Amino acid sequence: MEERFISTMMQCYFISFGVMLGGTIIGSIGAFASGEPPFTHMSRIAKSLRIWAIVAAIGGTFDAITNFERSIYEGSTMDMVKQILLIITAMGGAQTALLIIEWLIHEELS
């Protein structure tokens, strides 16, 4: 694999990780400021942010669909494999952040 692609994979991982962790913590500060239980809101926010963290990490859904379409019509399977790897890497970042949030609030977020 190219060195640039591995760099892109690392960026996808940490972007989705940061969206999940940062969004959940900042959202819970808003819950605390309004007098509601922050840990309860952290679990709700984390569950709803999961898909958006993945979408943000891969650069939007239209780019992914365009890459899939191009790889199917042009017969370039390597582009499809790379896009799938990017999505899996973004899912890994979101799952890691979810695990850290579970440790923080002592609640299972399935």
C-alpha positions as CSV (number, residue, x, y, z in Angstrom):
1,M,0.0,0.0,0.0
2,E,1.1,3.5,-0.6
3,E,2.4,5.6,2.2
4,R,-0.2,8.3,1.5
5,F,-3.0,5.9,1.8
6,I,-1.8,4.7,5.2
7,S,-1.7,8.4,6.3
8,T,-5.3,8.8,5.1
9,M,-6.3,5.7,7.1
10,M,-4.8,7.1,10.2
11,Q,-6.5,10.5,9.6
12,C,-9.9,8.7,9.2
13,Y,-9.4,6.8,12.5
14,F,-8.5,9.9,14.5
15,I,-11.2,12.1,12.9
16,S,-13.9,9.7,13.8
17,F,-12.4,9.2,17.2
18,G,-12.3,13.0,17.8
19,V,-15.8,13.5,16.5
20,M,-17.2,10.9,18.9
21,L,-15.2,11.9,22.0
22,G,-15.3,15.6,21.5
23,G,-19.0,15.7,20.5
24,T,-20.0,13.6,23.5
25,I,-18.1,15.5,26.0
26,I,-19.1,19.0,24.7
27,G,-22.7,17.8,24.5
28,S,-22.7,16.6,28.1
29,I,-21.4,20.0,29.2
30,G,-24.5,21.5,27.6
31,A,-26.7,19.0,29.5
32,F,-24.9,19.9,32.7
33,A,-25.4,23.6,32.1
34,S,-29.1,23.0,31.6
35,G,-29.4,21.1,34.9
36,E,-29.8,17.6,33.4
37,P,-27.7,14.5,34.2
38,P,-24.6,14.7,31.9
39,F,-23.8,10.9,32.0
40,T,-27.2,10.0,30.8
41,H,-26.9,12.5,27.9
42,M,-23.4,11.2,27.2
43,S,-24.8,7.8,26.4
44,R,-27.5,9.2,24.2
45,I,-25.2,11.5,22.3
46,A,-22.6,8.8,21.8
47,K,-25.2,6.5,20.3
48,S,-26.5,9.1,17.9
49,L,-23.0,10.4,16.9
50,R,-21.6,7.0,15.8
51,I,-22.7,7.2,12.2
52,W,-21.9,10.9,11.8
53,A,-18.4,10.3,13.0
54,I,-17.9,7.7,10.3
55,V,-19.4,9.9,7.6
56,A,-17.2,12.9,8.8
57,A,-14.1,10.7,8.7
58,I,-14.5,9.4,5.2
59,G,-15.3,12.9,3.9
60,G,-19.0,12.6,3.2
61,T,-21.1,9.9,1.7
62,F,-21.1,11.2,-1.9
63,D,-17.3,10.7,-2.2
64,A,-17.6,7.1,-1.0
65,I,-20.5,6.4,-3.4
66,T,-18.6,8.0,-6.3
67,N,-15.5,5.9,-5.6
68,F,-17.6,2.7,-5.4
69,E,-19.3,3.6,-8.7
70,R,-16.0,4.4,-10.4
71,S,-14.5,1.1,-9.2
72,I,-17.4,-0.9,-10.5
73,Y,-17.8,0.7,-13.9
74,E,-14.0,1.0,-14.6
75,G,-13.1,-2.4,-13.2
76,S,-10.7,-0.9,-10.6
77,T,-11.2,-3.1,-7.6
78,M,-8.3,-1.6,-5.7
79,D,-10.2,1.7,-5.3
80,M,-13.1,-0.3,-3.8
81,V,-10.9,-2.1,-1.4
82,K,-9.3,1.1,-0.3
83,Q,-12.6,2.8,0.3
84,I,-13.8,-0.2,2.3
85,L,-10.6,-0.1,4.4
86,L,-11.2,3.6,5.1
87,I,-14.8,2.9,6.3
88,I,-13.6,0.1,8.5
89,T,-10.8,2.3,9.9
90,A,-13.4,5.1,10.6
91,M,-15.6,2.5,12.3
92,G,-12.6,1.5,14.5
93,G,-12.1,5.0,15.6
94,A,-15.7,5.5,16.5
95,Q,-15.7,2.2,18.4
96,T,-12.6,3.1,20.3
97,A,-14.1,6.4,21.4
98,L,-17.3,4.6,22.4
99,L,-15.2,2.2,24.6
100,I,-13.5,5.2,26.3
101,I,-16.9,6.8,26.9
102,E,-18.2,3.5,28.4
103,W,-15.2,3.5,30.8
104,L,-15.9,7.1,31.7
105,I,-19.6,6.7,32.5
106,H,-19.5,3.1,33.7
107,E,-22.4,2.1,31.5
108,E,-22.6,-0.3,28.6
109,L,-23.6,1.4,25.3
110,S,-24.6,-1.3,22.9
